[in-house]
Amino acid sequence: MLTVRIRRRQVVETHRPAPRGLTRVTPELRADDAQLDSLRGELVRALDRLAADDYGSSASFRRI
């Protein structure tokens, strides 16, 4: 709990939300992570295809 001092030196205890990244992992969050991983994989494959087809400067991004 976070304590906050207000006028007349009274102490009021307030609830503070959990910091980002320290929240409980729920099935919805896991599903979101899985979806992001899937999208990242699609993006990498698309970039690999572009790099393979392009003999210019972007070919340097081709994965080894």
OpenMM code with the backbone's topology and positions (N, CA, C; nanometers):
from openmm import Vec3, app, unit

residues = "MET LEU THR VAL ARG ILE ARG ARG ARG GLN VAL VAL GLU THR HIS ARG PRO ALA PRO ARG GLY LEU THR ARG VAL THR PRO GLU LEU ARG ALA ASP ASP ALA GLN LEU ASP SER LEU ARG GLY GLU LEU VAL ARG ALA LEU ASP ARG LEU ALA ALA ASP ASP TYR GLY SER SER ALA SER PHE ARG ARG ILE".split()
positions = [
    Vec3(0.0819, -0.1187, 0.0000),
    Vec3(0.0000, 0.0000, 0.0000),
    Vec3(0.0860, 0.1247, 0.0000),
    Vec3(0.0337, 0.2276, -0.0590),
    Vec3(0.1029, 0.3549, -0.0666),
    Vec3(0.0427, 0.4477, 0.0375),
    Vec3(0.1265, 0.5108, 0.1162),
    Vec3(0.0749, 0.6066, 0.2137),
    Vec3(0.0974, 0.7465, 0.1606),
    Vec3(-0.0039, 0.8286, 0.1762),
    Vec3(0.0016, 0.9651, 0.1261),
    Vec3(-0.0253, 1.0598, 0.2422),
    Vec3(0.0627, 1.1582, 0.2579),
    Vec3(0.0411, 1.2576, 0.3631),
    Vec3(-0.0405, 1.3725, 0.3056),
    Vec3(-0.1424, 1.4101, 0.3784),
    Vec3(-0.2245, 1.5235, 0.3365),
    Vec3(-0.2228, 1.6269, 0.4473),
    Vec3(-0.2966, 1.7343, 0.4288),
    Vec3(-0.2969, 1.8429, 0.5284),
    Vec3(-0.3249, 1.7905, 0.6681),
    Vec3(-0.2737, 1.8631, 0.7649),
    Vec3(-0.2857, 1.8322, 0.9071),
    Vec3(-0.2168, 1.7010, 0.9425),
    Vec3(-0.1231, 1.6604, 0.8580),
    Vec3(-0.0408, 1.5427, 0.8838),
    Vec3(-0.1212, 1.4149, 0.9043),
    Vec3(-0.2341, 1.4063, 0.8391),
    Vec3(-0.3103, 1.2821, 0.8426),
    Vec3(-0.2499, 1.1863, 0.7405),
    Vec3(-0.2535, 1.0610, 0.7720),
    Vec3(-0.2013, 0.9606, 0.6805),
    Vec3(-0.3192, 0.8806, 0.6258),
    Vec3(-0.3266, 0.8762, 0.4948),
    Vec3(-0.4330, 0.8020, 0.4282),
    Vec3(-0.3675, 0.6915, 0.3468),
    Vec3(-0.4139, 0.5699, 0.3633),
    Vec3(-0.3588, 0.4589, 0.2862),
    Vec3(-0.4420, 0.4409, 0.1601),
    Vec3(-0.3737, 0.4331, 0.0482),
    Vec3(-0.4420, 0.4142, -0.0791),
    Vec3(-0.3851, 0.2912, -0.1481),
    Vec3(-0.4652, 0.2330, -0.2340),
    Vec3(-0.4187, 0.1184, -0.3120),
    Vec3(-0.3548, 0.1692, -0.4389),
    Vec3(-0.2419, 0.1128, -0.4715),
    Vec3(-0.1695, 0.1511, -0.5916),
    Vec3(-0.1755, 0.0348, -0.6897),
    Vec3(-0.2011, 0.0635, -0.8171),
    Vec3(-0.2055, -0.0463, -0.9138),
    Vec3(-0.0688, -0.1125, -0.9277),
    Vec3(-0.0698, -0.2385, -0.9646),
    Vec3(0.0556, -0.3121, -0.9832),
    Vec3(0.1344, -0.2504, -1.0978),
    Vec3(0.2661, -0.2434, -1.0855),
    Vec3(0.3479, -0.1910, -1.1949),
    Vec3(0.3315, -0.2772, -1.3195),
    Vec3(0.3466, -0.2140, -1.4345),
    Vec3(0.3356, -0.2892, -1.5596),
    Vec3(0.4421, -0.3971, -1.5640),
    Vec3(0.4041, -0.5108, -1.6156),
    Vec3(0.4976, -0.6209, -1.6262),
    Vec3(0.4955, -0.7127, -1.5053),
    Vec3(0.4334, -0.6691, -1.3975),
    Vec3(0.4268, -0.7516, -1.2780),
    Vec3(0.2851, -0.7986, -1.2502),
    Vec3(0.1996, -0.7876, -1.3494),
    Vec3(0.0620, -0.8310, -1.3314),
    Vec3(0.0534, -0.9818, -1.3482),
    Vec3(-0.0544, -1.0360, -1.3015),
    Vec3(-0.0767, -1.1799, -1.3134),
    Vec3(-0.0966, -1.2166, -1.4601),
    Vec3(-0.0365, -1.3253, -1.5021),
    Vec3(-0.0495, -1.3707, -1.6406),
    Vec3(-0.1805, -1.4474, -1.6520),
    Vec3(-0.2699, -1.3949, -1.7330),
    Vec3(-0.4000, -1.4569, -1.7536),
    Vec3(-0.4005, -1.5298, -1.8872),
    Vec3(-0.4973, -1.6181, -1.9077),
    Vec3(-0.5058, -1.6864, -2.0381),
    Vec3(-0.5185, -1.5887, -2.1546),
    Vec3(-0.5854, -1.4755, -2.1316),
    Vec3(-0.5989, -1.3768, -2.2381),
    Vec3(-0.4632, -1.3176, -2.2753),
    Vec3(-0.3812, -1.2902, -2.1741),
    Vec3(-0.2480, -1.2366, -2.2016),
    Vec3(-0.1613, -1.3395, -2.2730),
    Vec3(-0.1740, -1.4654, -2.2348),
    Vec3(-0.0978, -1.5703, -2.3034),
    Vec3(-0.1411, -1.5807, -2.4486),
    Vec3(-0.2725, -1.5688, -2.4721),
    Vec3(-0.3229, -1.5742, -2.6097),
    Vec3(-0.2697, -1.4557, -2.6888),
    Vec3(-0.2656, -1.3383, -2.6265),
    Vec3(-0.2103, -1.2205, -2.6938),
    Vec3(-0.0637, -1.2425, -2.7284),
    Vec3(0.0128, -1.3001, -2.6363),
    Vec3(0.1545, -1.3276, -2.6626),
    Vec3(0.1704, -1.4271, -2.7768),
    Vec3(0.0857, -1.5295, -2.7791),
    Vec3(0.0931, -1.6286, -2.8865),
    Vec3(0.0595, -1.5646, -3.0202),
    Vec3(-0.0392, -1.4752, -3.0193),
    Vec3(-0.0760, -1.4071, -3.1434),
    Vec3(0.0381, -1.3168, -3.1903),
    Vec3(0.1016, -1.2463, -3.0975),
    Vec3(0.2153, -1.1619, -3.1342),
    Vec3(0.3303, -1.2450, -3.1897),
    Vec3(0.3578, -1.3594, -3.1285),
    Vec3(0.4638, -1.4470, -3.1802),
    Vec3(0.4318, -1.4932, -3.3217),
    Vec3(0.3058, -1.5249, -3.3454),
    Vec3(0.2645, -1.5675, -3.4792),
    Vec3(0.2838, -1.4547, -3.5805),
    Vec3(0.2444, -1.3338, -3.5415),
    Vec3(0.2606, -1.2187, -3.6311),
    Vec3(0.4077, -1.1883, -3.6564),
    Vec3(0.4909, -1.2015, -3.5529),
    Vec3(0.6351, -1.1802, -3.5715),
    Vec3(0.6922, -1.2809, -3.6707),
    Vec3(0.6488, -1.4056, -3.6582),
    Vec3(0.6957, -1.5082, -3.7502),
    Vec3(0.6559, -1.4778, -3.8935),
    Vec3(0.5316, -1.4325, -3.9127),
    Vec3(0.4860, -1.3960, -4.0470),
    Vec3(0.5672, -1.2795, -4.1023),
    Vec3(0.5955, -1.1823, -4.0176),
    Vec3(0.6732, -1.0663, -4.0605),
    Vec3(0.8144, -1.1074, -4.1026),
    Vec3(0.8771, -1.1928, -4.0233),
    Vec3(1.0130, -1.2377, -4.0562),
    Vec3(1.0133, -1.3143, -4.1878),
    Vec3(0.9140, -1.4007, -4.2083),
    Vec3(0.9074, -1.4754, -4.3348),
    Vec3(0.8882, -1.3811, -4.4527),
    Vec3(0.8018, -1.2794, -4.4358),
    Vec3(0.7796, -1.1831, -4.5441),
    Vec3(0.9072, -1.1048, -4.5742),
    Vec3(0.9792, -1.0642, -4.4710),
    Vec3(1.1046, -0.9919, -4.4919),
    Vec3(1.2100, -1.0810, -4.5567),
    Vec3(1.2119, -1.2080, -4.5188),
    Vec3(1.3051, -1.3020, -4.5821),
    Vec3(1.2757, -1.3152, -4.7312),
    Vec3(1.1472, -1.3238, -4.7660),
    Vec3(1.1105, -1.3336, -4.9079),
    Vec3(1.1531, -1.2092, -4.9836),
    Vec3(1.1296, -1.0921, -4.9242),
    Vec3(1.1693, -0.9668, -4.9898),
    Vec3(1.3208, -0.9596, -5.0075),
    Vec3(1.3936, -1.0004, -4.9058),
    Vec3(1.5398, -0.9951, -4.9138),
    Vec3(1.5924, -1.0935, -5.0170),
    Vec3(1.5283, -1.2084, -5.0284),
    Vec3(1.5742, -1.3082, -5.1254),
    Vec3(1.5491, -1.2611, -5.2683),
    Vec3(1.4419, -1.1855, -5.2893),
    Vec3(1.4070, -1.1381, -5.4238),
    Vec3(1.4814, -1.0123, -5.4637),
    Vec3(1.5349, -0.9399, -5.3664),
    Vec3(1.5988, -0.8115, -5.3944),
    Vec3(1.7502, -0.8281, -5.3861),
    Vec3(1.8174, -0.7961, -5.4940),
    Vec3(1.9633, -0.8079, -5.4951),
    Vec3(2.0300, -0.6757, -5.4584),
    Vec3(1.9495, -0.5789, -5.4135),
    Vec3(2.0032, -0.4475, -5.3773),
    Vec3(2.0473, -0.4424, -5.2330),
    Vec3(2.0359, -0.3255, -5.1774),
    Vec3(2.0874, -0.3024, -5.0424),
    Vec3(2.0094, -0.3771, -4.9352),
    Vec3(1.8817, -0.4036, -4.9566),
    Vec3(1.8048, -0.4704, -4.8515),
    Vec3(1.8417, -0.6173, -4.8381),
    Vec3(1.9172, -0.6702, -4.9334),
    Vec3(1.9592, -0.8100, -4.9232),
    Vec3(2.0514, -0.8310, -4.8034),
    Vec3(2.1090, -0.7237, -4.7538),
    Vec3(2.1960, -0.7370, -4.6373),
    Vec3(2.1171, -0.7749, -4.5128),
    Vec3(1.9853, -0.7602, -4.5169),
    Vec3(1.9023, -0.7961, -4.4027),
    Vec3(1.8638, -0.9440, -4.4048),
    Vec3(1.9054, -1.0132, -4.5067),
    Vec3(1.8695, -1.1533, -4.5186),
    Vec3(1.9293, -1.2327, -4.4034),
    Vec3(1.8472, -1.3195, -4.3472),
    Vec3(1.8940, -1.3994, -4.2337),
    Vec3(1.9888, -1.5076, -4.2810),
    Vec3(2.0843, -1.5368, -4.1973),
    Vec3(2.1850, -1.6387, -4.2304),
    Vec3(2.1511, -1.7659, -4.1563),
] * unit.nanometer
topology = app.Topology()
chain = topology.addChain("A")
for resn in residues:
    res = topology.addResidue(resn, chain)
    for name in ("N", "CA", "C"):
        topology.addAtom(name, app.Element.getBySymbol(name[0]), res)
